[in-house]
């Protein structure tokens, strides 16, 4: 290696040094540069394209490049396909203004593996104050960013759970307040059954990652509690947004419970047909009972009727139409866009 000309730059004095430490500070600085665990590289600002002229072992270990493949090249050799142009522009601005700065940039090792590099740049000037070199220290923050991403995901999940919890508690509060009975045992059973209906849809949502649930699964889950026979379920694939799953599940439970106590499912020869279709952005659900007690069902005006109105009409913005026919009940529910329902419900929490 050829010997360079006499240096015209002088490093900063140590922040603290004994007399002997001061006498040896240049040699000690060389030891520190080489032995520190922080990757460090120095680029020559007096030459075109800022070639690297010094690098320590930590930098070679971080990048996977041997010294002969680094020296004389620009640090942009570590950039790759997914490196942010914005981060590159920030580095270019720091250098063009000859100032200090820190940038997080995605870099690539010799083997092609990526790492997030917290790059700190600092200018080194000669005795005349002209820019001579750029000092660059690196910190591999890949693991830190992974942890940060996990924490952000956890925070979003906690917010989502908080949202879901508030929604469920609001419905439970309505159940408790609106359920009525002079018999404490009957009242307790009524509340318990409806909370269990919420629990079933809660589990269904959990199985689907809290995003959405199939309308068929919601209907099958709630109706199946009362009967797996004499029930026909037919309709296209419809995915219900998470905020609407529990209200719709509770409404289906109320209809099924009423059918089991007063309607078609209360008799062996009764039939229940449940179907739905899309109309524009909306949804039309038909609940058709045949062979039930047409008079008993029509005369029941309990909490179930109130809850259906509260959930399907007030909360979901839909419309309920009942047609008491000679052979039983035809109930039609018209719901607006399910996506709009989800956004509306989220805005209320």
Buried (B, 14 or more C-beta within 10 A) or exposed (E): EEEEEEEEEEEEEEEEEEEEEEEEBEEBEEEEBEEEEBBBBBBBBEEEEBBBBBBBBBBBEBBEBEEEEBBEBEBEBBBEEEBEEEBBEBBEEBBEEEEEBEBBBBBBBBEEEBBBBBBBBBBBBBEEEEEBBBBBBBBBBBEEBEEEEEEEEEEEEEEEEEBBEEBBEBBBEBBEEBBEBEEEEEBEEBBEBBBEBBEBBBEBBEEBEBEBBBBBBBBBBBBEBBBEEBBEBEBEEBBBBBBBBBBBBBBBBBBBBBBBBBBBBBEEEBBBBBBBEEEEEBBBBBBBBBBBBBEEBEEEEBBBBBBBBBBBBEBBBBEBEEEBEEBBBBBBBBBBBBEBBBEBBEEEE
